[in-house]
Amino acid sequence: FSFSNLSHGLPSAQTPIQLFGSYQEAEKWIKPMVESRNRYYAQYKEMFDPRKTESQSREVYDQMFNSPRSDIDRKRGILLGSKYSDEQYPLAAIATMKDKPHLKIKLHPLNGCFYYYTGAVALFLADLVGYLKLVPSVEFYLLHPEETQKMYMVLRALGGLSLLAPIVLLFFWMGRDVAPLAATFLAVIPGNIEMTHLV
């Protein structure tokens, strides 16, 4: 169960066509979407500027999240992200590792406690074996949302593996009489299955 339907809520190769009618039409909107994204992250950075007071940061927050989003913002979000918006934070944190030999992640309170280094290695290996393409270009992913889907799926699969490990340990640790039942219960607990489907 933990490895089934890992692509739910993610963009696919058909998403640009569904949003714009064709890839050619989608290409026309790449520049406005990148500009929109840059504005968003500039505001995001401004919101957490340590020189700002709490009320000033709240004003920026209100501008970002309480104002109507343009159609292009919504489409950009659909092309680049998961239906569950919090899933983007681990990817954003891992992205800060590029061009840093020491692999230091710019951790942020909103990034949560995801296993960043494990995730980064998993993405690197997936690229190495040809499962996905890691390209330092947001334009590439706007036109190839299926590659974004693969990145999320790799990270979601790590959740499944993290559940599989204790199941195996439990099976060998508790003895023949109890282990099969205990491992089965752990494997099918709905909360565990749900969490393995989110980054």
C-alpha positions in Angstrom: 0.0 0.0 0.0 2.8 2.4 0.8 4.1 2.3 -2.7 0.8 2.4 -4.6 -0.5 5.5 -6.4 2.5 7.7 -5.5 1.7 10.1 -8.3 -1.7 11.2 -6.8 -2.1 15.0 -6.7 1.0 15.6 -8.9 1.4 17.3 -12.3 1.8 15.0 -15.4 2.9 15.3 -19.0 -0.8 16.1 -19.8 -1.0 19.1 -17.4 0.3 21.8 -19.8 -2.2 20.6 -22.5 -5.0 20.6 -20.0 -4.1 24.1 -18.8 -3.2 25.8 -22.1 -4.6 23.6 -24.8 -1.1 22.7 -26.3 2.6 22.7 -25.5 3.1 25.5 -28.0 0.6 27.7 -26.1 2.2 26.8 -22.8 5.6 27.9 -24.1 4.2 31.4 -24.6 3.4 31.7 -20.9 6.8 30.4 -19.5 8.3 33.9 -19.1 5.3 35.4 -17.3 5.1 32.3 -15.0 8.8 32.6 -14.2 8.4 36.4 -13.4 5.4 35.6 -11.2 7.4 32.9 -9.4 10.4 35.3 -8.8 8.0 37.9 -7.4 6.5 35.4 -5.0 9.9 34.2 -3.7 11.1 37.8 -3.3 8.0 38.5 -1.1 8.7 35.3 0.7 12.2 36.3 1.5 11.0 39.8 2.5 8.5 38.2 4.9 11.3 36.5 6.9 13.7 39.5 6.8 15.0 39.7 10.4 15.0 43.4 10.2 11.2 43.6 9.8 8.9 43.8 12.8 6.2 41.2 13.3 3.5 43.6 12.0 5.6 44.4 8.9 6.1 40.7 8.2 2.3 40.2 8.7 1.6 42.8 6.1 3.8 41.0 3.6 2.1 37.7 4.5 -1.3 39.3 3.9 -0.2 40.6 0.5 1.0 37.1 -0.4 -1.7 34.9 0.9 -4.8 36.9 1.4 -5.0 38.6 -2.0 -6.6 37.0 -5.0 -4.1 35.0 -7.0 -3.9 35.6 -10.7 -4.7 32.9 -13.2 -1.0 32.6 -14.2 -0.1 32.1 -10.5 -2.5 29.2 -10.2 -1.3 27.6 -13.4 2.3 27.9 -12.3 1.5 26.2 -9.0 -0.3 23.4 -10.8 2.6 22.8 -13.2 5.4 22.9 -10.5 3.8 21.6 -7.3 1.8 19.0 -5.5 -1.9 19.3 -4.6 -0.5 19.3 -1.0 1.4 22.6 -1.0 3.6 21.7 2.0 5.3 19.1 -0.1 7.2 21.8 -1.9 9.3 22.8 1.1 11.6 19.7 1.2 12.3 20.1 -2.5 13.0 23.8 -2.1 15.4 23.1 0.8 17.2 20.4 -1.2 17.5 22.8 -4.1 19.6 25.1 -1.9 22.2 22.4 -1.8 23.2 22.9 -5.5 26.7 24.4 -6.1 27.6 23.9 -2.4 30.3 21.3 -2.0 29.6 21.2 1.8 25.9 20.4 1.1 24.7 22.8 3.7 20.9 23.2 3.5 19.4 26.6 4.3 17.0 25.2 6.8 13.9 27.2 7.6 11.0 26.7 10.1 8.6 25.9 7.3 10.8 23.2 5.8 9.9 20.8 8.6 12.0 17.8 9.5 12.2 15.9 6.2 15.3 13.7 5.7 17.0 16.2 3.3 20.3 14.5 2.7 18.7 11.1 2.1 16.3 12.8 -0.3 19.1 14.6 -2.1 21.0 11.3 -2.6 17.9 9.6 -3.8 17.2 12.3 -6.4 20.9 12.2 -7.5 20.7 8.4 -7.9 17.4 8.6 -9.8 19.0 11.0 -12.2 22.1 8.9 -12.5 20.1 5.8 -13.5 18.0 7.8 -15.9 14.7 7.7 -14.1 14.4 11.5 -14.0 16.3 14.6 -15.1 17.7 17.1 -12.7 18.0 20.4 -14.5 18.8 23.8 -12.9 16.0 25.5 -14.8 12.5 26.3 -13.6 11.6 26.8 -17.3 12.4 23.1 -18.0 10.1 21.9 -15.3 7.2 24.3 -16.3 7.3 22.6 -19.7 8.0 19.1 -18.4 5.9 18.6 -15.3 6.3 14.9 -15.6 9.8 15.4 -14.4 8.5 17.2 -11.3 6.1 14.3 -10.7 9.0 11.9 -10.7 11.0 13.9 -8.2 8.0 13.9 -5.8 7.5 10.2 -6.4 11.1 9.4 -5.5 10.8 11.4 -2.2 7.4 9.8 -1.4 8.9 6.3 -2.0 11.4 7.1 0.7 8.5 7.4 3.1 7.5 3.9 2.0 11.0 2.6 2.6 11.1 4.2 6.0 8.0 2.2 7.0 9.3 -1.0 5.4 12.4 -1.0 7.5 10.6 -1.1 10.9 8.2 -3.7 9.6 11.1 -6.0 8.7 12.8 -5.4 12.0 9.6 -6.0 13.9 9.1 -9.3 12.0 12.5 -10.6 13.1 12.5 -9.1 16.6 9.2 -10.3 18.0 9.3 -14.0 17.3 7.3 -16.2 15.0 4.1 -16.2 17.0 3.5 -12.5 17.2 5.7 -11.0 14.4 3.5 -11.7 11.4 0.4 -10.1 13.0 2.3 -7.2 14.4 4.1 -6.5 11.1 0.8 -6.7 9.3 -0.9 -4.3 11.6 2.0 -1.8 11.3 1.9 -2.2 7.5 -1.8 -1.4 7.1 -2.3 1.4 9.7 -4.1 4.1 7.6 -2.1 6.9 9.2 1.2 5.3 8.2 0.1 4.7 4.7 -1.1 8.2 4.3 2.1 9.7 5.6 4.2 7.6 3.2 2.3 9.2 0.3 3.3 12.7 1.4 6.8 14.3 1.2 
